[in-house]
Amino acid sequence: MEQPTVHTLDHLVLTVRDLDATLTFYTDVLGMAHAPFTIADGSTRHALQFGRHKINLHQAGAEFEPKAVTPTPGSADLCFRTEVPLSDWTAHLSATKTRIVEGPVMRTGATGPIRSLYIRDPDGNLIEISTSL
């Protein structure tokens, strides 16, 4: 029997200190959509939707079970791909008063060379915005 393998990422979870600040950053700065959803017990949870991907948000100290062993705000390093030129992103980030930590710089992504800008979200997570070459 062949070893089973996974083929895509469905969602990931970010543990956040301030849900409202996180939602504002990811919607206003990165253009994601706030996607609240209701689970079987009737409670509402919050997620960010972009393309066919989703980031679920857990409030630090009130995480949903099951959860990571050590859910920690600010521990993520995420790379998002864009088709928008980085020069447009630079202008947008300036307009939203979002500080560029580094870039544009050359990097290697999952499918080859990329050009990237780095910023931080409200929890200090490192956010990479990248384009293919």
C-alpha positions in Angstrom: 0.0 0.0 0.0 1.3 3.5 -0.9 1.8 6.0 1.9 -1.2 8.4 2.0 -0.3 12.0 1.3 -2.0 15.4 1.6 -2.5 17.7 -1.4 -3.6 21.1 -0.2 -4.1 23.3 2.8 -7.8 23.9 3.7 -7.3 26.4 6.5 -5.0 27.5 9.2 -5.6 29.1 12.6 -4.1 32.3 14.0 -4.3 33.0 17.7 -4.8 36.7 18.1 -4.7 39.2 21.0 -7.3 41.6 19.5 -9.9 40.2 17.2 -11.1 43.6 15.9 -7.6 44.8 15.2 -6.8 41.6 13.3 -10.0 41.8 11.2 -9.3 45.4 10.4 -5.7 44.7 9.3 -6.4 41.7 7.2 -9.5 43.3 5.5 -8.2 46.8 5.0 -4.5 46.1 4.4 -4.6 42.7 2.7 -8.1 42.8 1.1 -9.4 39.6 2.7 -13.1 39.2 3.6 -14.3 38.8 7.2 -16.2 35.5 7.1 -18.0 34.8 10.4 -19.5 31.3 10.6 -21.8 29.5 13.0 -20.9 26.1 14.4 -23.3 23.3 15.6 -23.6 24.7 19.1 -24.9 28.0 17.7 -21.8 30.1 18.6 -20.2 32.3 16.0 -16.5 32.0 15.1 -14.5 34.3 12.9 -12.4 33.7 9.8 -10.7 35.5 7.0 -11.5 34.4 3.4 -9.3 35.0 0.4 -9.6 33.1 -2.9 -10.2 29.5 -2.0 -8.4 29.8 1.3 -9.4 30.5 4.9 -7.7 31.6 8.1 -9.7 30.8 11.3 -9.1 33.2 14.2 -8.9 32.2 17.8 -8.9 34.8 20.6 -5.9 34.3 22.8 -7.0 32.8 26.1 -10.3 31.7 24.7 -9.1 29.3 22.0 -11.5 26.6 20.6 -10.8 22.9 21.3 -8.9 21.1 20.0 -6.1 23.6 19.7 -2.3 23.8 19.3 -0.3 22.8 22.4 1.0 26.4 22.7 -1.3 28.8 20.9 0.8 32.0 20.7 -0.1 35.3 19.1 2.7 36.6 16.9 4.4 33.2 16.2 3.3 32.9 12.5 5.4 33.6 9.3 3.0 33.6 6.4 3.6 34.1 2.7 0.7 35.3 0.5 0.9 35.4 -3.3 -0.4 38.3 -5.4 -0.8 39.2 -9.0 -0.7 42.9 -8.2 2.7 44.5 -8.8 4.7 45.1 -5.6 4.9 48.8 -6.6 1.1 49.0 -6.2 1.4 47.2 -2.8 4.1 49.7 -1.7 1.8 52.6 -2.5 -1.2 50.9 -0.7 0.9 50.0 2.3 2.0 53.6 2.6 -1.6 54.8 2.3 -2.6 52.5 5.1 0.4 53.5 7.2 1.7 49.9 7.2 5.4 49.8 7.7 7.4 47.6 5.3 9.9 45.6 7.3 11.9 44.5 4.3 11.7 44.5 0.5 11.2 44.1 -2.2 13.7 41.3 -2.1 14.2 38.1 -4.1 13.2 34.8 -2.4 12.3 31.2 -3.3 8.7 30.2 -3.0 7.0 26.8 -3.2 7.0 26.9 -7.0 10.2 28.9 -7.7 11.6 32.4 -7.5 9.5 35.2 -6.1 9.9 38.8 -5.2 8.6 39.8 -1.8 7.7 42.6 0.6 7.5 41.9 4.4 5.1 43.6 6.9 3.8 42.7 10.3 0.2 42.2 11.5 -1.1 43.6 14.8 0.3 40.6 16.7 3.7 40.8 15.1 3.2 37.9 12.7 5.5 38.2 9.8 3.5 38.6 6.6 5.2 38.2 3.2 3.5 39.5 0.1 5.0 37.9 -3.0 4.8 37.9 -6.8 6.1 35.3 -9.3 8.9 36.4 -11.6 
